[in-house]
């Protein structure tokens, strides 16, 4: 910028009015671009600041104990975030436990096994599915997945309820709207994201490295395990974190199927809630004051968690590229 | 690792070697089998979502779905006319505002501040914003627009959608401008072209299809967003063209009508779901075709 401005300034001294207007136009354009870039940064700052201000009544009322109070009662005006935070973290972790192996499997299939002719169609299908909005997943989960799980899946696992210690995890609530269904929907939702990043990262492995390994007589699985995965490790973790960021903040798909209960229960088949589901369900009806402020504080907690996860993901993905 | 074993295997002791060989083969088959199972598992869910959506959605499609306004919850008949209008209106406003800002921001980050520390931070923040939970954006707009104004409105809904579209457009613009060869910039500079004219007349033209793709992806992204509209645009059962008032929109219709117990409300919800999904898939396919089977996924 500085160089060009001074060039025009030189012409300017020749006294040409036209040159002066060109300098002016150039400046205007430059400042418009700066303002736009700054605006994007301000949005993020604004999000945090506005949430802190909005949540202030709740923050000053109960302080940090907000984070470990389970009770959520409109009548008693006691609002604790423990159940939503628990639900958010547990659903996301289960979603990752299901989603990561499956998406790695799909990525391995796409990069190592799939016949060339099928590679593009399946790859494109996976990427298009990433574009389907979450409310569609929620709708499907509500009408099909939840009833199906309640009828065929939960009773089977419910048998485990009598096993000591772990049994408590599998007590059947009889309803399909529960923590596990929400986790499964989340897992299905993050599949396309993680798969498409994993595939991209796998493709950064130099062909030479891959071919040398095959040349030494390694089987396909050995190449994946000892060459491809170690080489793309950092990028893989970044992709997983990006998926985790999605899962943590996902709202509509979860709201439909989680059952919305502020009680923390050991069983995976009991209704629960997440931060985003609580906000989506209760915000429009919340009366101003402590209730609204508490919901905004939940939003603050969620944004802090997801921003950290996303920043970490981004950092890892960049590091993966540099290597 | 195991490779060395096989290499020297044949002459040392055939029995152990062939056992190792067999174990490796079986291990390979199991692992690859599992990856095929994973692919089938994933495709099964995704295909079954699409199939139920098509079956339920098409049975809901009729002329009245496009011509009539929303029925009251639990009521008879009705359609999606006002919700379709609301969704289109808010998306259009959001895109009109977000597009120039996104393109200019992307321009600054790639053309003026290339490689600078500040630009890196701004890019980083943009990427975080790109994947930020949309409900947080909804809360943000609620506190800065809905609360001061005092009621829900389509303007605030459009603002929330615009904020979600902005980082998408910004990011694709960065990627696309990065692909424009430097020779073009140098040629324009050598001719004495002012910088802003170089940008608008040379660089943007070179990157046009890519930038259009970015805008289309942004449209696809916001047309299904529900969470940010829940407490900004709210919903409206009646025909309304007043952006200052709550306005019906397809995603919110799905949310409210799906959970109602009666068949007619559920029919409306599935119809809305099909409309949104088909729109998004078509936009995505067009965007893909425009960018030449493009590889730049956000």
Interface residues (C-beta under 8 A of the other chain):
Chain A: X1 X4 X8 X22 X25 X26 X28 X29 X30 X32 X33 X34 X35 X36 X37 X39 X40 X41 X43 X44 X46 X47 X50 X51 X53 X54 X101 X102 X103 X104 X105 X106 X108 X109 X110 X112 X113 X122 X124 X125 X126 X127 X128 X129 X130 X131 X132 X133 X134 X135 X136 X137 X139 X140 X142 X143 X144 X188 X191 X192 X195 X196 X200 X216 X217 X218 X219 X220 X221 X222 X224 X225 X226 X242 X245 X246 X248 X249 X250 X251 X252 X255 X256 X276 X279 X280 X283 X284 X295 X296 X299 X302 X303 X306 X307 X310 X311 X314
Chain B: X1 X2 X3 X6 X7 X24 X25 X27 X28 X31 X32 X34 X35 X36 X37 X38 X39 X41 X42 X43 X45 X46 X48 X49 X52 X53 X56 X100 X101 X102 X103 X104 X105 X107 X108 X109 X111 X112 X113 X119 X121 X122 X124 X125 X126 X127 X128 X129 X131 X132 X133 X134 X135 X136 X137 X139 X140 X142 X143 X144 X163 X166 X167 X170 X189 X194 X195 X196 X199 X200 X220 X221 X223 X224 X225 X226 X227 X230 X231 X234 X251 X254 X255 X258 X259 X266 X269 X270 X273 X276 X277 X280 X281 X284 X285 X288 X297
